[in-house]
């Protein structure tokens, strides 16, 4: 998970940064947007929304019900970012990880429908 207060130092310190896979809140997306503007990036920074599909307290991510709002925020309010997709981390050691990824697939469908892609 990327903390929003670390976005500026990450973007400034890694000029060839290609993608951030752990955007879990609109606050983090906005912080990355501002950091990209301040750094004068010419190419959009690709980002992935991290979705908490396992419900574990030890993991971060947006609630599946927040995926559409997060995606809309990135697309509409963060022009220096390019939404690349969604990601999740299943529960470690679970012999049946399919439900976590099935939930992620459902989230992807709702996001795609909302964004018209």
SULZIBEL-V184534 format. One record per backbone hydrogen bond with DSSP energy under -0.5 kcal/mol. CO is the residue of the C=O (numbers start at 1). NH is the residue of the N-H. E is the energy in kcal/mol with one decimal. If there is no record, write none. Layout:
# SULZIBEL-V184534
co=CO nh=NH e=E
co=CO nh=NH e=E
This chain:
# SULZIBEL-V184534
co=1 nh=3 e=-0.6
co=3 nh=6 e=-2.0
co=4 nh=7 e=-1.1
co=6 nh=10 e=-2.1
co=7 nh=11 e=-2.7
co=8 nh=12 e=-2.5
co=9 nh=13 e=-2.1
co=10 nh=14 e=-1.5
co=14 nh=17 e=-2.0
co=18 nh=46 e=-1.4
co=19 nh=21 e=-0.5
co=20 nh=48 e=-2.3
co=22 nh=2 e=-1.1
co=22 nh=24 e=-0.8
co=23 nh=50 e=-2.6
co=25 nh=29 e=-2.1
co=26 nh=30 e=-2.8
co=27 nh=31 e=-2.1
co=28 nh=32 e=-2.4
co=29 nh=33 e=-2.3
co=30 nh=34 e=-2.5
co=31 nh=35 e=-2.2
co=32 nh=36 e=-2.6
co=33 nh=37 e=-2.2
co=34 nh=38 e=-2.6
co=35 nh=39 e=-2.1
co=36 nh=40 e=-0.8
co=36 nh=41 e=-2.0
co=37 nh=40 e=-0.8
co=44 nh=46 e=-0.6
co=45 nh=82 e=-2.4
co=46 nh=20 e=-2.1
co=47 nh=84 e=-3.3
co=47 nh=85 e=-1.0
co=48 nh=23 e=-2.2
co=49 nh=51 e=-0.6
co=49 nh=87 e=-2.7
co=50 nh=62 e=-2.9
co=51 nh=53 e=-1.2
co=56 nh=59 e=-1.1
co=62 nh=52 e=-2.7
co=63 nh=66 e=-2.6
co=64 nh=67 e=-1.1
co=66 nh=70 e=-2.4
co=67 nh=71 e=-2.8
co=68 nh=72 e=-2.7
co=69 nh=73 e=-2.2
co=70 nh=74 e=-2.3
co=71 nh=75 e=-2.6
co=72 nh=76 e=-2.8
co=73 nh=77 e=-2.7
co=74 nh=78 e=-1.2
co=78 nh=81 e=-2.0
co=80 nh=45 e=-2.8
co=82 nh=47 e=-2.4
co=85 nh=49 e=-2.3
co=87 nh=51 e=-3.0
co=91 nh=94 e=-1.8
co=96 nh=99 e=-0.6
co=97 nh=100 e=-1.1
co=97 nh=101 e=-1.3
co=98 nh=102 e=-2.5
co=99 nh=103 e=-2.1
co=100 nh=104 e=-1.7
co=101 nh=105 e=-2.1
co=102 nh=106 e=-2.0
co=103 nh=107 e=-2.3
co=104 nh=108 e=-2.5
co=105 nh=109 e=-2.0
co=106 nh=110 e=-2.1
co=107 nh=111 e=-2.6
co=108 nh=112 e=-2.8
co=109 nh=113 e=-2.2
co=110 nh=114 e=-2.4
co=111 nh=115 e=-2.4
co=112 nh=116 e=-1.0
co=112 nh=117 e=-2.3
